[in-house]
Amino acid sequence: MYLKFALRDATIIGLAIGFWWLAADRSAGVGVLADLTGVIGGVLLGAVGFVLHEWGHVLAGLAAGGGFFINENLRSPSMFSIDGNNTTIRQFTISSLGGFVVTAVMIVVFFGYLPDAWMATHVARGIAAALASLTLLLEVPLLLFTLWQGAIPAAAAVRIQTSQQPQATA
């Protein structure tokens, strides 16, 4: 199932980068077409940030040997759920940090390297800021609570509807 998500997400990333390369500079102009180009380009680039954040969690967690339930619904943005019964605090922490690192890199790239004059940049930065805020408001407290309690809370291990057994191999 990882391969199906990888193909889905590679398609999203490819479309976003292709659109950005071909059209995002047009969002520096004035008018409806410039605005539309800016919104589409910014949303697509923001989606890349979200997708990479999720992959950061999964790849770091797999590298640490953590267990996951894999979602079978490719239309869902949620690729996985932590298997709280087969994942240690250390593995959960590493998985959490994987997503956090990707988000930090996204913030640096979006705010440090994208052209300021493009509307697409501003839309992408807004989405990046929203995603980083969600990480700070939802995921960081969950990790801190886990470390404080010494157990992975049930909220972190909500099982996605799947018929598969937990997967823990990279």
N, C-alpha and C positions, 0 to 999 in steps of 0.2 A: 504494500500500500504506500510505502514511502516513495516508491518510484512514480506512482500516479500523482502524488502531491508534488513531487519534484518536477515532473513534466508540466503540470498545471502552472506551478509558480514560475518555472523558466519561461513559459509562454507569457505570463503577466509581465515579467521583468523584460523580456525581449520586446514586447509591444510598447512598454513604457519608454525604454531606452530608444527604440526606433522612432517613436512619436516625438520624444524630446529632441533627438538629433535632427529630425526633419522639420519640425514645426515650432518648437518652443520659443525660438527667437522672434517669431511673428507676434508673440504676446507682448512685445515691447511697443507695439503700435497702438493706434486709437481705433475704436469702433467695435462692432459686434463680433466680427471675425477674430480680432485680436483678443477680446475678452473670452470668447469661447475656446480659442486655442490655449489661453492661459489657464482656464479652469480644467480643461481636459488634461493638459500636460502636467499641471500641478497635482491633480487627483491621481493620475497614473503614477507619478513619482512618489507620492505619499503612500500609495498601495505597495510599491516596492519596499518602502521602509517597513511597513507592517509585515509583509511576507518575510523579509529578512530577519526581523525581530523574532518571529515565530521559529524560523529555522535556527536562529541562534540558540533558543531554548532547547530545541530537539537535538541538535548536533552536540552541544555541550553536555546535555544529559546522557546521550548515548555514549559519548566518549568517557563519561564517568561511570557507565554501566547501569544507569537508572532504568526503571521500567516505565513503559507508556502503554496506554490503550490508543490504538490508531483509529481515527474516524474513518468511516466508510463513505461518507457523503462528501464528494468533491466540491459541492456547491457551498459547503460550510467554510467559513474562514478559519474555524478551529480545527487544526490538523490532529491534535493529540490531547490526551488527558494523562496526568501523572498517575501511575499505579502506586498509590500511597502504601500499599502492603508490601511491595517489592522494591522500594526505593528508600535509601538511607537519607538522613538529614544532609550529609555531605553531598550526595548525588543531587538532591533537590536544590541545594545551594548552588552547585555548579551549573545546573540547568537554568536556574533563575539568572545567574550572573551572565550566562551566554546571551540571553535576550537583552539584558541591561547594556552590555558592551556594544551590541549592534545598535541599540538606540542612541548611545552616546556618539558613536561614529556617525550615525545618520545626522544628528544635530550639528556636529562639526562640519560635515560635508555640506549640508543644506545651507547653513548660515555662514560658512566660511568660504565656499567655493562657487556657489551658483550665482549667476549674474543678477545684480540688484535691480536692473532696469526691466526685467521681465515679470509680467504678471504671473506667469507659470511658477516662477521662483517664489513669489509671495504666497501663492496657494499651497505649494509644496511645504514651505516653511510653516504655514498655519497648521497643516495636517501633522507635520513632524512635532510641532509644539503640543498639539492635542494628544498625540500618541505618547510623547514623553510624559505629559501630565498624567495620563492614565496609568503609565508605568509607575510613576511616583506615588499616585494616590491609591492604586489597587495592588500592584505586584510587590513593591518594596515593603509596605506594611505586612503583607502576607509572609514574605521571607523573614522579616524581623520577628514576627509572631512565632514562626516556626522555630527560629533559633532560640528564642526566649523560652518557649514551651518544651522544646526538645522533641517535638513530634510534628509530623506533617498534618495540618488541619484538613478536615474533610472537604472544605471549600477549595483546596488546591487539587483535590483528587476526584473532582466530579467526573463521573464516567460518562463519556459520550456513548450514544447508542452504537454498539458494534457487536458483532458476533465473534470477533477475534479474541484470542488470548493476549495478555500483555506481551509486548515485544521489548527486548532489552539489548538486542545485538546491533552493532553498528554496521 
